[in-house]
Amino acid sequence: MQRVLRKRVFRNLRKHFVRYFMLGIMIAMSIFLVVTIVGSGETLSRGTVDLAEKTNLEDGEFKVFSPLNDSEVKQIGDMGIELEEQFYFDYQMEDEDEGTVRIFKIRDRINRIHYISGKEPEDKTGLVMEKRYAEEHDLKVGDSFEIAGKSFCISGIGVVSDYDGPFKEISDTSCNSKAFGLVFLTEEAYEEFKTSGKAQRSEDYSYSYKLGGGKEDGDLKDYLKELKADLPGAYDGMPKLTSFLKQSDNPRIFATKNDKIVDIEVGMIAGVIIFILLAYVISVFVVHSIERESSIIGTLYSMGVTRNDLLLHYVTLPVVVSFIAGLVGLMAASTGILAPMIAESSYMYFSIPVFSFRVPKYLWIYSLVCPPLMAVAVNVIVIRSKLSRTALSLIRNEVKQGKNKKIRLGRMDFVRAFRIRQMLRELRSTFAVVLGMFLSLLVFMIAVDCYTLCTNIAKDYKADTKYEYMYMLKYSEMDIPKDAEAAYAYTCRKKTMGLNFDVTILGIDEDNRFFDVDPGKSRMDVVVSNAFAEKFGLKKGEEFVVTDDEKEMKYAFTVKAITQYSAGFYIFMDIDEMRGMMGVSDDYYNVLFSDRKLDIDPDSLYSETTREDVVKGTTVFTDLMMPMICVVSAASVIIFCVVLYLMMKVMIDRSAQNISLIKVFGYRRNEIRKLYLDGNFYVIAIGALIVIPLSKVIMNSLFPFMISNVSCGLNLNTPKLFYIITYAVIIVLYLVINKLLVKRLDKYTPAEILKNRE
C-alpha cells in the first residue's frame, strides 16, 4: 500500500507544484538569510579570536605617570607576568583632514602586528601603518608619509588586535578612522620623534601584560597601586598607576566580536520567527489537502489502510520539500555569495583582516534538521486530529459545522453578509494571513529599530553636545582658563544583562553652560542622562548602584531627575559635593569644557575631544548596520508577499466547489471576486492597523536584549510617517496579489460541482 501512496506523493507534487515550490523558496530563503547573517557574524568573531592568539594578544594594559624602573619591572617579572612597553605619542597632522596619528614602536612580543601587505621596515626611514587609516587616506605600501616634517616610506600595512576597534579614546562611542589611525616606527625613529617636540600631548606610558605564574589581574593591580610616582614638586609621591584595564574591559579588544553578537542574535531571532510562521503555513496546507481528499481517505480507511500509513503519506511531501529547501538555502549561503555585503561594513569600520567565510557546524544542523523536524511535528499534530474521524464520515465528506451559521447578521445586504460568513468559514486561513503579516512585520521591525536607533543617535549626539572642546587633564591648573568650564569626571562601572559598562560621574557647577542640569546639593540624589536611564531601565525615584573598580567600593544613588543627554552614560552631581565624596581638594578638577580651543600644555593632557569628533563618529553606526537592515527588510517583504499569496490561494481553492456552483447561476468573474476575494481587503486593512503598532511594541521590548553589548541609549522613537508609509505599502502589496489571484477564478468551471455530487 505504501508503494501506491508513494505514487500519489509525486502526483500531488505535480498538481500543487506552485504551492510547494513557493513554500520551498520561502524555507530556502529563510535558511539562506539566517546562515548568511549568523555565519558572517561567526566568521568575523572566530577570525578575530584566532588572530588574537596568533599575535599574542595582551591580557590587559595599564598606564603610569612615570615609567617603571628596572627594579619594578623585575619584581613584576618575578611574579611570572610578562610586560612590554607600548608607549606612544599622538601627533596632529599638519593637514587637518588627515587627523591624528598615534605613534608606537614596532612591537616584539605582545600585540604583534599582523601584516595585510608589505613587511616590517628595514631602517628608520620606514613605518607600518594601520589598515583602516591607510584605506581612508588611500595610502599603499611604497607611498611616502610625512610626520613632523620628516618623510617616511610605508613599508607595511597591518592590524593589531589591541586596536581591533580603532577608538582614539576608550570612552569614545564610535571609531573614526578618517581622523585617527596608528603608525609604528623603528625604535630609532621613535626616539628621534620624541626629541622633536612636535607631539600633540605628552608621551603615554602604557604597558601591556601577559599573565603567568598563577597570577591574576588583581595581583598585578594591587602591586601597582602601592607604587608612587617619581615626579617633581607637589606631585612627587602621588600614586603611579593612572589606569588599569583588563582585556575584558577594553572596548578596543574584540570590538568586532562584540559587535557581531547583535548580528548573530538578530539572525537567530528572525529565523525562529520565520519558522513559527512556516509551521503554521504548512499546517494550513495539510488541513486543506486532507479536507479536499476526505472521500479518498475514507475509502482507503474502509480498505484497511491504517492511520499511521496515511500519516506517513501526508508527512512525506512537506518533510522532503522542507529538507531539500533547507539544503538549497544552506548550500547557497555557504558559497558566501551575500556574505561580503553583510561583512563589508565591518571591514570598513573595524581594523581587521579579511577572513574566509565559513559556516559553523551548528548552522548545518540548524539548516538541515530544523525545517523537516518542524514539518514532522506540525503535520503529526494536525493530521492525527483530522484522521480521527470514521471512514463513513470521511467518505461522505462531512464538514463539521461550527457556530458561524448561528451568527445573526440582521438586515445586512447579501454581498456584505456573504463576505463575513466566508471569512468565518475560512477562519484558519484568515488567521494565517494576519499571523503572517504580524510575524513578517516583527522581522521587519528588527531592521526598523536598528535604523531608528542609528539615526536617533546621530541626531541626538549633535543636539546634546554643546561644547566645542573637551580636555581630560593629567594635572589641574590653579587658574581655570578664561571661557572654560571646569568639571570633575570619575569613571565607575555598572552591570546590565551580564555586561559591564563605563559610567561617568561628572561633577559640575549649577551654572555650567554646556549642560542643562541642576545637580543640587546632594551626594545621594543625582541627575542622570537619558542614555543612562534608557540603557539601565531606570526611572525617576529609583535607586541604583555603580562600582568603583579602582577603590573597590560601591556608590548608591537615587534618580532625582533624568536630563536629555544622549552622548554617554552620565551621572551629574554638584562638583563640590563630588569632591567631598571622593576625598579630593576643594579646587580639584580634571576636565575642561570650552567653546574655543584652549592653549594647554600637551604634557598635562590625557586627551582632547572636539564636538566634531563626537558628531562625525555617530554617522558610522548607520553605515555599519545598513547591509543587515536592507537584507532583513527585503526578506520580511518577500515573506509577507509569499504567505499572503499562498494563504489567499488556499482560501480560493477550498471554495472551488462553491465558486463552480454560483457560476452555474450565472455569476461573472467580478461578482465572484467581490464575494470571495474582496472581503480579504478588510482583513488586511484592519489587521494591519493592529499588527503594525503591536509588532513595534513587541520588538521595542526585545531589542534591548539584542543590542545588550552596545554602549548607547535606546531612543527607538519612530516618526508617525513611518507607520503611514508601512500601512500604505501593505495595502498596495495586497492589491497586487489580489489582482494576480483574480485570474484563478477562471480555473473553476460549472463542471467542478458535478464531480462531487452524491
Backbone hydrogen bonds, N-H to C=O, Kabsch-Sander energy under -0.5 kcal/mol:
donor,donor_aa,acceptor,acceptor_aa,energy
5,L,1,M,-2.5
6,R,2,Q,-2.4
7,K,3,R,-1.4
8,R,4,V,-1.3
9,V,5,L,-1.3
10,F,6,R,-1.4
11,R,7,K,-1.8
12,N,8,R,-2.9
13,L,9,V,-2.1
14,R,10,F,-2.3
15,K,11,R,-2.6
16,H,12,N,-2.6
17,F,14,R,-1.0
20,Y,16,H,-2.2
21,F,17,F,-2.9
22,M,18,V,-2.5
23,L,19,R,-2.1
24,G,20,Y,-2.8
25,I,21,F,-2.5
26,M,22,M,-2.3
27,I,23,L,-2.3
28,A,24,G,-3.1
29,M,25,I,-2.9
30,S,26,M,-2.1
31,I,27,I,-2.7
32,F,28,A,-2.8
33,L,29,M,-2.7
34,V,30,S,-2.6
35,V,31,I,-3.0
36,T,32,F,-2.2
37,I,33,L,-2.5
38,V,34,V,-2.9
39,G,34,V,-0.5
39,G,35,V,-2.2
40,S,36,T,-2.1
41,G,37,I,-1.9
42,E,38,V,-2.8
43,T,39,G,-2.6
44,L,40,S,-2.3
45,S,41,G,-2.4
46,R,42,E,-3.1
47,G,43,T,-2.3
48,T,44,L,-2.1
49,V,45,S,-1.7
50,D,46,R,-2.4
51,L,47,G,-2.4
52,A,48,T,-2.2
53,E,49,V,-1.9
54,K,50,D,-2.2
55,T,51,L,-2.3
56,N,53,E,-0.8
57,L,52,A,-2.4
59,D,209,Y,-3.0
60,G,209,Y,-1.0
61,E,245,L,-2.6
62,F,207,Y,-2.2
63,K,243,S,-2.4
64,V,205,Y,-1.9
65,F,240,K,-2.3
73,V,69,N,-2.3
74,K,70,D,-2.3
75,Q,71,S,-2.3
76,I,72,E,-2.0
77,G,73,V,-2.2
78,D,74,K,-2.5
79,M,75,Q,-0.9
79,M,76,I,-0.5
80,G,77,G,-1.8
81,I,76,I,-1.6
82,E,210,K,-2.4
84,E,208,S,-1.8
86,Q,206,S,-3.0
88,Y,204,D,-1.5
89,F,103,I,-1.5
91,Y,101,V,-3.0
93,M,91,Y,-0.6
93,M,99,G,-2.4
96,E,94,E,-0.8
98,E,95,D,-2.4
99,G,96,E,-1.6
100,T,179,A,-3.0
101,V,91,Y,-2.5
102,R,181,G,-2.8
103,I,89,F,-3.3
103,I,101,V,-0.6
104,F,102,R,-0.6
104,F,183,V,-2.6
105,K,87,F,-0.6
106,I,185,L,-1.8
111,N,56,N,-2.4
112,R,55,T,-2.3
114,H,159,V,-3.0
115,Y,113,I,-0.6
116,I,157,I,-2.8
117,S,157,I,-2.0
119,K,155,S,-2.4
126,G,123,D,-1.6
127,L,153,C,-1.8
128,V,184,F,-2.2
129,M,156,G,-2.4
130,E,182,L,-2.6
131,K,158,G,-2.2
134,A,130,E,-2.0
135,E,131,K,-2.4
136,E,132,R,-2.4
137,H,133,Y,-1.5
138,D,135,E,-1.2
139,L,134,A,-2.9
142,G,154,I,-3.0
143,D,140,K,-2.2
145,F,152,F,-2.8
147,I,150,K,-2.8
150,K,147,I,-2.0
152,F,145,F,-2.6
153,C,125,T,-2.9
154,I,143,D,-3.1
155,S,127,L,-2.2
155,S,153,C,-0.9
156,G,127,L,-1.2
157,I,117,S,-2.7
158,G,129,M,-2.2
159,V,114,H,-2.3
163,Y,160,V,-1.7
164,D,161,S,-1.2
165,G,252,R,-2.2
167,F,165,G,-2.9
172,D,169,E,-1.8
179,A,176,N,-1.3
180,F,176,N,-0.9
181,G,100,T,-1.5
183,V,102,R,-2.5
184,F,128,V,-2.7
185,L,104,F,-3.0
186,T,126,G,-0.5
190,Y,186,T,-2.5
191,E,187,E,-2.2
192,E,188,E,-1.7
193,F,189,A,-2.1
194,K,190,Y,-2.2
195,T,191,E,-1.3
196,S,193,F,-1.5
197,G,193,F,-0.6
198,K,193,F,-0.5
200,Q,90,D,-3.8
201,R,90,D,-0.7
202,S,602,P,-2.1
204,D,88,Y,-2.8
205,Y,64,V,-0.6
205,Y,203,E,-0.6
206,S,204,D,-1.4
207,Y,62,F,-2.9
208,S,84,E,-2.3
209,Y,60,G,-2.4
210,K,82,E,-2.2
215,K,212,G,-1.8
219,D,216,E,-0.8
220,L,216,E,-1.4
221,K,217,D,-2.4
222,D,218,G,-2.5
223,Y,219,D,-1.7
224,L,220,L,-2.5
225,K,221,K,-2.2
226,E,222,D,-0.7
226,E,223,Y,-1.0
227,L,224,L,-1.2
229,A,238,M,-3.7
231,L,229,A,-1.2
235,Y,232,P,-1.2
236,D,233,G,-1.6
237,G,229,A,-2.0
238,M,235,Y,-1.7
240,K,227,L,-2.0
241,L,224,L,-0.5
242,T,63,K,-2.7
243,S,63,K,-1.5
245,L,61,E,-3.2
247,Q,59,D,-2.4
249,D,246,K,-1.0
250,N,246,K,-0.5
250,N,247,Q,-1.3
253,I,250,N,-0.9
254,F,161,S,-0.5
255,A,252,R,-0.9
258,N,254,F,-2.5
259,D,255,A,-2.1
260,K,256,T,-2.3
261,I,257,K,-0.7
261,I,258,N,-0.5
262,V,259,D,-1.2
263,D,259,D,-0.7
264,I,260,K,-2.7
265,E,261,I,-2.5
266,V,262,V,-2.8
267,G,263,D,-2.8
268,M,264,I,-2.3
269,I,265,E,-2.6
270,A,266,V,-2.7
271,G,267,G,-2.1
272,V,268,M,-2.3
273,I,269,I,-2.4
274,I,270,A,-2.4
275,F,271,G,-2.4
276,I,272,V,-2.0
277,L,273,I,-1.8
278,L,274,I,-2.8
279,A,275,F,-2.5
280,Y,276,I,-1.6
281,V,277,L,-2.3
282,I,278,L,-2.7
283,S,279,A,-1.9
284,V,280,Y,-1.9
285,F,281,V,-2.0
286,V,282,I,-2.5
287,V,283,S,-2.4
288,H,284,V,-2.2
289,S,285,F,-2.4
290,I,286,V,-2.5
291,E,287,V,-2.6
292,R,288,H,-2.2
293,E,289,S,-1.7
294,S,291,E,-0.9
297,I,293,E,-2.5
298,G,294,S,-2.5
299,T,295,S,-2.0
300,L,296,I,-2.4
301,Y,297,I,-2.6
302,S,298,G,-2.3
303,M,299,T,-1.0
304,G,301,Y,-1.9
305,V,300,L,-2.3
310,L,306,T,-1.8
311,L,307,R,-2.7
312,L,308,N,-2.5
313,H,309,D,-2.0
314,Y,310,L,-2.6
315,V,311,L,-1.8
316,T,312,L,-1.7
317,L,313,H,-0.7
319,V,315,V,-2.2
320,V,316,T,-2.7
321,V,317,L,-2.7
322,S,318,P,-2.4
323,F,319,V,-2.6
324,I,320,V,-2.7
325,A,321,V,-2.6
326,G,322,S,-2.5
327,L,323,F,-2.5
328,V,324,I,-2.8
329,G,325,A,-2.7
330,L,326,G,-2.2
331,M,327,L,-2.9
332,A,328,V,-2.6
333,A,329,G,-2.2
334,S,330,L,-2.8
335,T,331,M,-0.9
335,T,332,A,-0.5
336,G,333,A,-2.0
337,I,332,A,-0.8
341,M,338,L,-0.6
342,I,338,L,-1.7
343,A,339,A,-3.0
344,E,340,P,-1.8
345,S,341,M,-0.6
346,S,343,A,-0.7
347,Y,343,A,-2.1
348,M,344,E,-1.8
349,Y,346,S,-1.3
350,F,346,S,-3.1
351,S,164,D,-2.5
352,I,350,F,-1.3
363,L,360,P,-1.1
364,W,360,P,-1.0
364,W,361,K,-0.6
365,I,361,K,-1.9
366,Y,362,Y,-2.4
367,S,363,L,-2.3
368,L,364,W,-2.3
369,V,365,I,-2.4
370,C,365,I,-0.8
370,C,366,Y,-0.8
373,L,369,V,-2.3
374,M,370,C,-2.8
375,A,371,P,-2.2
376,V,372,P,-2.6
377,A,373,L,-2.5
378,V,374,M,-2.4
379,N,375,A,-2.4
380,V,376,V,-2.7
381,I,377,A,-1.9
382,V,378,V,-2.5
383,I,379,N,-3.3
384,R,380,V,-1.9
385,S,381,I,-1.1
386,K,382,V,-1.9
387,L,383,I,-2.7
388,S,385,S,-0.8
389,R,386,K,-0.7
394,L,390,T,-1.9
395,I,391,A,-2.6
396,R,392,L,-2.2
397,N,394,L,-0.8
398,E,393,S,-2.2
400,K,398,E,-0.6
406,K,403,K,-0.9
407,I,404,N,-1.7
409,L,407,I,-0.5
412,M,409,L,-1.1
417,A,413,D,-2.5
418,F,414,F,-3.0
419,R,415,V,-2.3
420,I,416,R,-2.0
421,R,417,A,-2.4
422,Q,418,F,-2.6
423,M,419,R,-2.4
424,L,420,I,-2.1
425,R,421,R,-2.4
426,E,422,Q,-1.9
427,L,424,L,-1.1
430,T,426,E,-2.9
431,F,427,L,-2.9
432,A,428,R,-2.1
433,V,429,S,-2.1
434,V,430,T,-2.0
435,L,431,F,-3.2
436,G,432,A,-2.9
437,M,433,V,-2.3
438,F,434,V,-2.6
439,L,435,L,-3.0
440,S,436,G,-2.3
441,L,437,M,-2.2
442,L,438,F,-1.9
443,V,439,L,-2.0
444,F,440,S,-2.4
445,M,441,L,-2.7
446,I,442,L,-0.8
446,I,443,V,-0.9
447,A,443,V,-1.0
448,V,444,F,-2.1
449,D,445,M,-2.8
450,C,446,I,-1.9
451,Y,447,A,-2.5
452,T,448,V,-3.2
453,L,449,D,-2.6
454,C,450,C,-2.1
455,T,451,Y,-2.6
456,N,452,T,-2.6
457,I,453,L,-2.3
458,A,454,C,-2.0
459,K,455,T,-2.2
460,D,456,N,-3.1
461,Y,457,I,-2.7
462,K,458,A,-1.4
463,A,459,K,-1.8
464,D,460,D,-2.9
465,T,461,Y,-1.9
466,K,464,D,-1.1
466,K,514,F,-0.5
468,E,594,S,-2.1
469,Y,594,S,-2.6
470,M,609,T,-2.8
471,Y,592,L,-2.7
472,M,470,M,-0.5
472,M,607,S,-2.5
473,L,471,Y,-0.6
473,L,590,N,-2.9
474,K,604,S,-3.5
475,Y,604,S,-0.9
480,I,478,M,-0.5
484,A,481,P,-1.5
485,E,593,F,-3.0
486,A,484,A,-0.5
487,A,591,V,-2.2
488,Y,507,G,-2.1
489,A,487,A,-0.5
490,Y,505,I,-2.1
492,C,490,Y,-0.5
492,C,503,V,-3.2
493,R,547,T,-2.5
494,K,501,F,-2.2
496,T,499,L,-2.6
499,L,496,T,-2.1
501,F,494,K,-2.3
503,V,492,C,-2.8
504,T,569,F,-2.7
505,I,490,Y,-3.2
505,I,503,V,-0.6
506,L,504,T,-0.7
506,L,571,I,-3.2
507,G,488,Y,-3.6
507,G,505,I,-0.6
508,I,506,L,-0.6
508,I,573,M,-2.7
512,N,509,D,-1.6
515,F,512,N,-1.0
517,V,515,F,-2.0
522,S,520,G,-1.3
526,V,524,M,-0.7
526,V,558,T,-2.6
527,V,572,F,-1.6
528,V,561,A,-2.3
529,S,570,Y,-2.3
530,N,563,T,-1.8
531,A,565,Y,-1.3
533,A,529,S,-2.2
534,E,530,N,-2.7
535,K,531,A,-2.2
536,F,532,F,-2.1
537,G,533,A,-0.6
538,L,533,A,-2.1
541,G,559,V,-2.9
542,E,539,K,-2.2
544,F,557,F,-2.3
546,V,555,Y,-2.3
547,T,493,R,-3.4
548,D,553,M,-3.5
549,D,547,T,-0.9
552,E,548,D,-1.3
553,M,548,D,-1.6
555,Y,546,V,-2.6
557,F,544,F,-2.7
558,T,524,M,-2.9
559,V,542,E,-2.8
560,K,526,V,-3.4
560,K,558,T,-0.9
561,A,526,V,-1.1
563,T,528,V,-2.7
565,Y,563,T,-1.1
568,G,566,S,-1.6
570,Y,568,G,-0.9
571,I,504,T,-2.6
572,F,527,V,-3.7
573,M,506,L,-2.4
574,D,520,G,-0.6
575,I,508,I,-1.7
578,M,574,D,-2.4
579,R,575,I,-2.2
580,G,576,D,-2.0
581,M,577,E,-2.2
582,M,578,M,-2.5
583,G,579,R,-1.1
584,V,579,R,-2.0
588,Y,585,S,-1.5
590,N,487,A,-1.8
591,V,487,A,-1.9
592,L,471,Y,-2.0
593,F,485,E,-2.6
594,S,469,Y,-2.3
595,D,483,D,-0.7
600,I,598,L,-1.3
604,S,601,D,-2.1
605,L,602,P,-1.7
606,Y,472,M,-3.7
607,S,472,M,-1.4
609,T,470,M,-3.0
611,R,468,E,-2.0
614,V,610,T,-1.7
615,V,611,R,-2.7
616,K,612,E,-2.7
617,G,613,D,-1.8
618,T,614,V,-0.8
618,T,615,V,-0.8
619,T,615,V,-0.6
619,T,616,K,-0.9
620,V,617,G,-0.7
621,F,618,T,-1.2
622,T,618,T,-0.5
623,D,619,T,-1.2
624,L,620,V,-2.5
625,M,621,F,-1.9
626,M,622,T,-1.7
629,I,625,M,-2.4
630,C,626,M,-2.7
631,V,627,P,-2.3
632,V,628,M,-2.7
633,S,629,I,-2.2
634,A,630,C,-2.6
635,A,631,V,-2.4
636,S,632,V,-2.2
637,V,633,S,-1.9
638,I,634,A,-2.3
639,I,635,A,-2.6
640,F,636,S,-2.2
641,C,637,V,-2.3
642,V,638,I,-2.6
643,V,639,I,-2.6
644,L,640,F,-2.6
645,Y,641,C,-2.5
646,L,642,V,-2.8
647,M,643,V,-2.7
648,M,644,L,-2.1
649,K,645,Y,-2.2
650,V,646,L,-2.3
651,M,647,M,-2.1
652,I,648,M,-1.8
653,D,649,K,-2.7
654,R,650,V,-2.6
655,S,651,M,-0.8
655,S,652,I,-0.6
656,A,653,D,-1.6
659,I,655,S,-2.8
660,S,656,A,-2.4
661,L,657,Q,-2.1
662,I,658,N,-2.4
663,K,659,I,-1.4
664,V,660,S,-1.1
664,V,661,L,-0.6
665,F,661,L,-0.8
666,G,663,K,-1.7
667,Y,662,I,-1.9
672,I,668,R,-2.6
673,R,669,R,-2.8
674,K,670,N,-1.8
675,L,671,E,-1.5
676,Y,672,I,-3.0
677,L,673,R,-2.3
678,D,673,R,-2.6
680,N,677,L,-1.8
681,F,678,D,-1.3
682,Y,678,D,-0.6
682,Y,679,G,-0.7
683,V,679,G,-1.0
684,I,680,N,-2.6
685,A,681,F,-3.2
686,I,682,Y,-2.6
687,G,683,V,-2.4
688,A,684,I,-2.8
689,L,685,A,-1.3
690,I,686,I,-1.2
691,V,687,G,-3.2
692,I,688,A,-2.1
694,L,690,I,-1.6
695,S,691,V,-2.8
696,K,692,I,-1.6
697,V,693,P,-2.5
698,I,694,L,-2.5
699,M,695,S,-2.4
700,N,696,K,-2.4
701,S,697,V,-1.5
702,L,698,I,-1.5
703,F,699,M,-2.7
705,F,702,L,-1.1
706,M,702,L,-1.1
707,I,703,F,-1.7
708,S,705,F,-0.9
710,V,707,I,-1.9
712,C,710,V,-1.5
716,L,714,L,-1.2
722,F,719,P,-1.2
723,Y,719,P,-0.7
724,I,720,K,-1.7
725,I,721,L,-2.6
726,T,722,F,-2.6
727,Y,723,Y,-2.3
728,A,724,I,-2.3
729,V,725,I,-2.5
730,I,726,T,-2.1
731,I,727,Y,-2.1
732,V,728,A,-2.3
733,L,729,V,-2.7
734,Y,730,I,-2.3
735,L,731,I,-2.3
736,V,732,V,-2.2
737,I,733,L,-2.3
738,N,734,Y,-3.0
739,K,735,L,-1.9
740,L,736,V,-1.6
741,L,737,I,-1.9
742,V,738,N,-1.4
743,K,739,K,-0.6
743,K,740,L,-0.5
744,R,741,L,-1.3
745,L,741,L,-0.5
745,L,742,V,-1.5
746,D,743,K,-1.1
747,K,744,R,-1.4
748,Y,745,L,-0.8
749,T,747,K,-0.6
752,E,749,T,-2.0
753,I,750,P,-0.9
754,L,750,P,-0.5
754,L,751,A,-0.6
755,K,751,A,-0.8
755,K,752,E,-0.8
756,N,753,I,-0.7
757,R,754,L,-1.1
